[in-house]
Amino acid sequence: MGTFRYMPPEVQEGGEWTPQGDIYSLGMLAYVLLTGRRPGGLFRLPSRADSAIPKWWDALIERALEEEPAERFPSAADMLSAIVGAGTSSGRTEKTSEIISSLTTGKEKESESGPLPAPTVEIIREFIISRKSEWDGKDWPELVTQLCQMPSMAGISQDGIRKQADTEKCIWLDTEARWEAELEAAEARQAAETRKRAEAVEARQAAETRKRAEAVEARQAAETRKRAEAVEARKAAEAARLAAVAAYTAADRYTETAAGLNLEMVRIPAGTFDMGSPDSEKDRYSDEGPVHRVTLDGFWLGKTEVTQAQYAKIMRTNPSYFKGDGNLPVENVSWNDAAEFCKKLTQKSGKNYRLPSEAQWEYACRAGAKTAYCFGDSDSGLGDYAWFDGNSGRKTHPVGTKLPNAWGLYDMHGNVWEWC
């Protein structure tokens, strides 16, 4: 009972040996005697391991091998009594009688004609496996001789010992081969699973990469389409503006030449418009509302801002800060200065010149448009129509160098502030 494999689990883990530990060892011995094998883990019940074993053994073996000591038989006498009682009521077999005898005497009888007792087989097995390094041809006979000379083999047929040793060697070699085959199969399964997972990861990554690429392509296509549409819209607007400008005939323009001015004037048609800007318009001033409807008669307005050269011919002075080119717009003039310019031009030309009203100026600036600028609501095209703080270099520029609005007026959105 001192063999490690027959020890109860609590003793294998370092605990004290108790009477219930003997019950466990007796149960192990009985199982081996019944089935010819040692139970381990989720072992098969005796009657399932060998259909010739009576089923009443199942309950007895299970109770003897309970994990908890308190759930085993109270004593060896109680276990033996249970075996004897069950065997008597069910018809005692020769095997049962041998087991009862072994349990009561502590030894197994050797059958001259039958196989070796299970404990003897267990001893031979452990000895053979522990000396596996001596299995080659020249060492094997000496190893078996040492086995036969062991005290525990006394009284046992040496021929039987040698045959059993050969059998255990073959069984172990078969087991090793089976283990190697199972290991190879397990490694193959693991490799297949690893490959499958890797393929799944690659497929998922490829799908995600493809999805991101498609999203980028779709976004780029949408942005390209949007830019193309914006370009087409600007082209259409410019075409409409040029058509409107071209529609003006010579009768819609004249040049004031009094005092050598060469001041080009444009006829602004009569019409009705919504003056002011809505509260939602970007960068609007608070005095630009409320929006209200205004109707105006036709009038004439300068094609460009008054240049420094034109102002000097009438006023005999140039108060501008930025000088150097006669086509630069005149600046640093007050409303009174501008009104005086108109008064003197009226006197010299014989025509009635004055500053436009605020309504006239906004009407002319819009040129029929209902948007924030004469070319639309977006300021992305402002640089095409005006000099402003984003492109002017903080200085004035010659008049008429940007695009005109639909009525042929220049610099209505920039360059310098204009009096009205």
C-alpha positions as MATLAB code, in Angstrom:
seq = 'MGTFRYMPPEVQEGGEWTPQGDIYSLGMLAYVLLTGRRPGGLFRLPSRADSAIPKWWDALIERALEEEPAERFPSAADMLSAIVGAGTSSGRTEKTSEIISSLTTGKEKESESGPLPAPTVEIIREFIISRKSEWDGKDWPELVTQLCQMPSMAGISQDGIRKQADTEKCIWLDTEARWEAELEAAEARQAAETRKRAEAVEARQAAETRKRAEAVEARQAAETRKRAEAVEARKAAEAARLAAVAAYTAADRYTETAAGLNLEMVRIPAGTFDMGSPDSEKDRYSDEGPVHRVTLDGFWLGKTEVTQAQYAKIMRTNPSYFKGDGNLPVENVSWNDAAEFCKKLTQKSGKNYRLPSEAQWEYACRAGAKTAYCFGDSDSGLGDYAWFDGNSGRKTHPVGTKLPNAWGLYDMHGNVWEWC';
ca = [
       0.000    0.000    0.000;
       3.049    2.281    0.189;
       3.303    2.617   -3.607;
       2.708    6.265   -4.577;
       0.056    5.473   -7.153;
      -1.990    3.659   -4.528;
      -1.790    6.515   -2.026;
      -4.935    8.581   -1.372;
      -4.861   12.139   -2.811;
      -4.608   13.781    0.615;
      -1.407   11.824    1.359;
       0.020   12.541   -2.119;
      -0.400   16.225   -1.323;
       1.546   15.876    1.958;
      -1.289   15.152    4.406;
      -1.394   12.604    7.252;
      -2.302    8.974    6.642;
      -5.654    8.008    8.222;
      -7.774    4.830    8.280;
      -9.735    6.338    5.398;
      -6.439    6.485    3.472;
      -6.228    2.683    3.827;
      -9.755    2.439    2.414;
      -8.626    4.400   -0.677;
      -5.616    2.077   -1.177;
      -7.869   -0.983   -0.765;
     -10.242    0.463   -3.356;
      -7.333    1.013   -5.795;
      -6.137   -2.550   -5.227;
      -9.620   -3.974   -5.703;
     -10.071   -1.981   -8.951;
      -6.743   -3.274  -10.315;
      -7.617   -6.843   -9.332;
     -11.015   -6.543  -11.028;
     -10.024   -4.799  -14.267;
      -6.281   -5.360  -14.638;
      -5.743   -1.568  -14.904;
      -5.260    1.346  -12.528;
      -7.929    4.066  -12.432;
      -6.963    7.666  -13.043;
      -8.941   10.913  -13.463;
     -12.469   10.173  -14.718;
     -12.027    6.378  -14.631;
     -14.557    3.914  -16.007;
     -16.634    1.946  -13.508;
     -15.582   -1.725  -13.205;
     -18.696   -3.094  -14.911;
     -18.117   -0.725  -17.853;
     -14.429   -1.594  -18.065;
     -15.353   -5.297  -18.198;
     -18.946   -6.428  -18.745;
     -18.181   -9.682  -16.865;
     -17.723   -7.748  -13.590;
     -20.949   -7.591  -11.517;
     -22.433   -4.062  -11.338;
     -22.622   -4.116   -7.542;
     -18.861   -3.575   -7.573;
     -19.390   -0.080   -9.065;
     -20.920    1.435   -5.925;
     -18.329   -0.193   -3.645;
     -15.368    1.033   -5.719;
     -16.823    4.533   -6.058;
     -17.291    4.831   -2.302;
     -13.792    3.552   -1.560;
     -12.238    6.045   -4.007;
     -14.202    9.141   -2.917;
     -12.132   12.350   -3.006;
     -13.232   13.327    0.520;
     -11.988   10.861    3.217;
     -15.160   11.234    5.291;
     -17.265    9.893    2.410;
     -15.341    6.584    2.223;
     -16.015    3.421    4.254;
     -15.410    4.016    7.977;
     -12.972    1.089    8.173;
     -11.487   -1.808    6.216;
     -13.804   -4.169    8.133;
     -16.839   -2.213    6.939;
     -15.581   -2.313    3.342;
     -14.873   -6.066    3.535;
     -18.288   -6.667    5.072;
     -19.916   -4.760    2.216;
     -18.015   -6.785   -0.373;
     -18.811  -10.101    1.324;
     -22.476   -9.187    1.715;
     -22.848   -7.997   -1.874;
     -20.940  -10.980   -3.221;
     -22.999  -13.457   -1.247;
     -26.358  -11.981   -2.268;
     -25.393  -11.763   -5.919;
     -23.503  -15.036   -6.229;
     -19.799  -14.933   -5.476;
     -17.529  -15.405   -8.494;
     -14.085  -16.964   -8.353;
     -12.572  -13.516   -8.975;
     -14.518  -12.035   -6.066;
     -13.279  -14.803   -3.775;
      -9.667  -14.104   -4.820;
     -10.091  -10.391   -4.102;
     -11.630  -11.057   -0.678;
      -8.744  -13.356    0.111;
      -6.202  -10.768   -1.056;
      -7.804   -8.016    0.995;
      -7.886  -10.182    4.123;
      -4.331  -11.589    3.817;
      -2.659   -8.589    2.226;
      -1.290  -10.764   -0.635;
      -2.469  -11.946   -4.032;
      -2.406  -15.597   -4.995;
      -0.447  -16.478   -8.062;
      -2.384  -18.591  -10.528;
      -0.103  -21.099  -12.105;
      -1.987  -21.057  -15.378;
      -3.436  -17.504  -15.393;
      -1.846  -14.039  -15.700;
       0.292  -12.452  -13.015;
      -1.506  -10.619  -10.181;
      -2.181   -6.965  -10.936;
       0.104   -5.596   -8.149;
       2.960   -7.723   -9.537;
       2.250   -6.394  -13.033;
       2.270   -2.842  -11.602;
       5.684   -3.443   -9.952;
       7.121   -4.882  -13.188;
       5.713   -1.938  -15.158;
       7.187    0.696  -12.851;
      10.593   -1.047  -12.788;
      10.755   -1.410  -16.565;
       9.714    2.184  -17.270;
      12.113    3.589  -14.645;
      15.032    1.817  -16.401;
      14.048    2.770  -19.940;
      17.616    3.822  -20.775;
      18.691    0.147  -20.516;
      16.287   -1.204  -23.134;
      18.795   -1.741  -25.928;
      19.671   -5.265  -26.978;
      22.735   -5.948  -24.808;
      21.318   -4.454  -21.578;
      17.798   -5.882  -21.731;
      18.598   -9.453  -20.515;
      20.569   -8.079  -17.538;
      17.718   -5.699  -16.719;
      15.165   -8.534  -16.696;
      17.485  -10.671  -14.541;
      17.664   -7.863  -11.976;
      13.883   -7.690  -12.020;
      13.525  -11.418  -11.336;
      15.912  -11.127   -8.379;
      13.848   -8.432   -6.637;
      12.429   -9.552   -3.250;
       8.929   -8.615   -4.354;
       9.197  -11.155   -7.185;
       9.907  -14.069   -4.817;
       7.667  -17.074   -5.498;
       6.653  -15.782   -8.937;
       7.471  -17.667  -12.128;
      10.539  -16.097  -13.765;
       9.184  -17.070  -17.148;
       6.036  -15.136  -16.320;
       8.118  -12.166  -15.146;
      10.149  -12.145  -18.381;
       7.024  -12.419  -20.541;
       5.343   -9.624  -18.597;
       8.487   -7.468  -18.894;
       8.507   -7.991  -22.668;
       4.794   -7.167  -22.760;
       5.234   -3.941  -20.748;
       8.121   -2.919  -23.016;
       5.973   -3.429  -26.106;
       3.028   -1.644  -24.519;
       5.229    1.330  -23.632;
       6.755    1.476  -27.106;
       3.253    1.341  -28.593;
       2.157    4.056  -26.193;
       5.119    6.243  -27.118;
       4.356    5.768  -30.801;
       0.734    6.643  -30.162;
       1.759    9.709  -28.174;
       4.064   10.822  -30.963;
       1.272   10.324  -33.488;
      -1.150   12.242  -31.267;
       1.441   14.968  -30.756;
       2.003   15.245  -34.501;
      -1.756   15.346  -35.042;
      -2.113   18.005  -32.332;
       0.715   20.045  -33.860;
      -0.893   19.684  -37.285;
      -4.250   20.843  -35.861;
      -2.576   23.726  -34.096;
      -0.720   24.701  -37.270;
      -3.972   24.507  -39.237;
      -5.774   26.631  -36.639;
      -2.903   29.126  -36.576;
      -2.938   29.276  -40.375;
      -6.713   29.650  -40.362;
      -6.552   32.467  -37.813;
      -3.762   34.159  -39.775;
      -5.773   33.875  -42.990;
      -8.818   35.276  -41.194;
      -6.753   38.182  -39.849;
      -5.271   38.822  -43.302;
      -8.708   38.647  -44.903;
     -10.126   41.022  -42.284;
      -7.214   43.428  -42.680;
      -7.501   43.247  -46.468;
     -11.239   43.938  -46.218;
     -10.641   46.872  -43.864;
      -7.876   48.219  -46.116;
     -10.117   47.839  -49.153;
     -12.994   49.499  -47.290;
     -10.786   52.426  -46.239;
      -9.425   52.743  -49.768;
     -12.948   52.725  -51.192;
     -13.993   55.348  -48.641;
     -10.995   57.517  -49.566;
     -11.719   57.079  -53.273;
     -15.391   57.896  -52.729;
     -14.477   60.982  -50.682;
     -11.925   62.114  -53.235;
     -14.396   61.511  -56.058;
     -17.053   63.495  -54.193;
     -14.599   66.342  -53.524;
     -13.427   66.307  -57.141;
     -17.025   66.315  -58.335;
     -17.871   69.133  -55.917;
     -14.899   71.207  -57.100;
     -15.782   70.532  -60.715;
     -19.376   71.561  -60.077;
     -18.163   74.724  -58.336;
     -15.904   75.517  -61.284;
     -18.760   74.927  -63.709;
     -21.050   77.103  -61.591;
     -18.471   79.911  -61.599;
     -18.020   79.521  -65.338;
     -21.769   79.675  -65.847;
     -22.035   82.735  -63.616;
     -19.169   84.409  -65.444;
     -20.739   83.565  -68.783;
     -24.023   85.078  -67.606;
     -22.203   88.157  -66.357;
     -20.301   88.611  -69.607;
     -23.530   88.145  -71.537;
     -25.181   90.810  -69.413;
     -22.244   93.157  -69.907;
     -22.236   92.489  -73.645;
     -25.948   93.235  -73.756;
     -25.200   96.823  -72.899;
     -24.966   98.879  -76.113;
     -23.179  102.105  -76.735;
     -26.373  103.869  -75.686;
     -25.865  102.429  -72.175;
     -22.489  104.163  -71.812;
     -20.940  107.538  -72.354;
     -17.630  109.206  -71.473;
     -17.517  112.585  -69.717;
     -14.680  114.531  -71.337;
     -15.157  117.903  -69.624;
     -11.843  119.271  -68.326;
     -10.129  116.295  -70.017;
     -11.501  113.827  -67.494;
     -12.370  110.802  -69.669;
     -14.786  109.690  -66.934;
     -16.707  106.612  -68.204;
     -20.357  106.459  -67.100;
     -22.681  103.393  -67.147;
     -26.491  103.475  -67.331;
     -28.129  101.608  -64.429;
     -31.622  100.357  -65.401;
     -34.715  101.103  -63.332;
     -35.915   98.303  -61.079;
     -36.961   96.981  -57.662;
     -34.737   95.093  -55.192;
     -34.531   93.998  -51.541;
     -32.227   96.436  -49.800;
     -30.172   95.320  -46.776;
     -28.919   91.901  -45.692;
     -30.604   89.176  -43.626;
     -29.506   88.491  -40.049;
     -28.103   85.114  -41.141;
     -25.606   86.632  -43.612;
     -21.961   86.111  -42.642;
     -19.963   89.184  -41.487;
     -22.927   91.572  -41.875;
     -23.033   94.885  -39.981;
     -25.887   95.642  -37.611;
     -26.951   98.701  -39.677;
     -27.537   96.581  -42.811;
     -31.112   95.738  -41.872;
     -33.918   95.288  -41.771;
     -34.321   94.048  -45.353;
     -36.920   96.139  -47.236;
     -38.168   96.504  -50.811;
     -36.979   99.566  -52.805;
     -37.962  100.713  -56.319;
     -35.644  103.021  -58.271;
     -35.678  104.911  -61.541;
     -32.760  104.472  -63.924;
     -29.601  106.526  -63.318;
     -25.955  106.818  -64.386;
     -22.939  105.780  -62.322;
     -19.177  105.934  -62.849;
     -17.728  102.745  -64.361;
     -14.817  102.873  -61.898;
     -13.852  104.708  -58.776;
     -12.642  108.291  -59.419;
      -8.910  108.163  -60.046;
      -6.299  110.476  -58.561;
      -5.658  111.984  -62.028;
      -9.364  112.718  -62.574;
      -9.771  114.229  -59.086;
      -6.710  116.451  -59.539;
      -7.996  117.853  -62.868;
     -11.162  119.097  -61.165;
      -9.955  119.906  -57.633;
      -6.354  120.928  -58.454;
      -5.071  118.749  -55.577;
      -4.398  115.087  -54.711;
      -4.876  114.306  -50.996;
      -4.215  110.553  -51.442;
      -1.787  108.673  -49.191;
      -0.920  106.077  -51.846;
       0.510  107.921  -54.865;
       2.555  106.973  -57.898;
       0.030  105.967  -60.567;
      -2.654  108.305  -61.883;
      -5.070  105.354  -62.191;
      -4.980  104.683  -58.447;
      -8.307  105.580  -56.783;
      -8.330  108.866  -54.937;
      -8.572  108.484  -51.132;
      -8.279  110.611  -47.998;
     -11.291  112.662  -49.163;
     -14.298  113.557  -46.989;
     -17.952  113.395  -47.994;
     -17.861  117.166  -48.469;
     -14.792  116.846  -50.719;
     -16.621  114.262  -52.839;
     -19.746  116.424  -53.016;
     -17.612  119.446  -54.043;
     -16.018  117.344  -56.816;
     -19.495  116.603  -58.194;
     -20.519  120.242  -57.939;
     -17.490  121.479  -59.911;
     -17.887  118.717  -62.512;
     -21.521  119.813  -62.973;
     -20.366  123.362  -63.562;
     -17.707  122.333  -66.081;
     -19.831  119.791  -67.996;
     -23.266  121.333  -67.870;
     -24.675  117.974  -66.665;
     -26.068  117.254  -63.191;
     -23.546  115.168  -61.217;
     -24.011  114.114  -57.557;
     -23.153  111.283  -55.207;
     -25.505  108.240  -55.454;
     -27.939  107.522  -52.659;
     -27.241  104.500  -50.440;
     -30.072  102.627  -52.165;
     -28.704  103.504  -55.627;
     -25.195  102.384  -54.663;
     -26.354   99.008  -53.231;
     -28.673   98.424  -56.213;
     -25.801   99.082  -58.635;
     -23.401   96.949  -56.599;
     -25.774   93.946  -56.608;
     -26.408   94.296  -60.367;
     -29.510   92.132  -60.086;
     -27.993   89.562  -57.691;
     -29.822   88.515  -54.485;
     -26.732   86.985  -52.867;
     -24.160   88.345  -50.398;
     -21.876   89.327  -53.285;
     -22.644   90.187  -56.884;
     -21.129   86.786  -57.860;
     -22.716   84.582  -55.139;
     -22.833   83.880  -51.397;
     -19.347   82.356  -51.052;
     -16.371   84.647  -50.624;
     -14.134   82.078  -52.372;
     -14.315   84.119  -55.587;
     -13.830   87.524  -53.957;
     -10.235   87.780  -55.149;
     -11.444   87.733  -58.753;
     -13.624   90.832  -58.238;
     -11.949   92.927  -55.567;
      -8.815   94.112  -53.840;
      -9.223   93.508  -50.106;
      -7.095   92.886  -47.015;
      -6.490   89.287  -48.141;
      -4.765   90.184  -51.440;
      -4.089   93.913  -51.587;
      -0.847   94.054  -49.584;
      -2.532   96.817  -47.530;
      -2.352   99.349  -50.362;
      -4.586  100.592  -53.192;
      -4.363   99.305  -56.781;
      -5.214  100.826  -60.194;
      -8.943  100.876  -60.851;
     -10.636   98.425  -63.234;
      -8.037   95.639  -62.907;
     -10.446   93.066  -61.421;
     -13.637   91.632  -62.923;
     -16.712   93.897  -63.245;
     -20.204   92.960  -62.038;
     -23.053   92.128  -64.403;
     -23.678   95.818  -65.181;
     -20.035   96.545  -66.010;
     -19.073   98.317  -62.748;
     -15.620   97.710  -61.271;
     -14.264   97.593  -57.691;
     -17.700   97.654  -56.062;
     -16.513   95.154  -53.408;
     -13.074   96.571  -52.653;
     -10.027   98.750  -53.255;
     -11.314  101.860  -51.369;
     -14.477  102.895  -49.499;
     -16.929  104.916  -51.576;
     -19.133  107.840  -50.525;
     -22.841  107.887  -51.299;
];
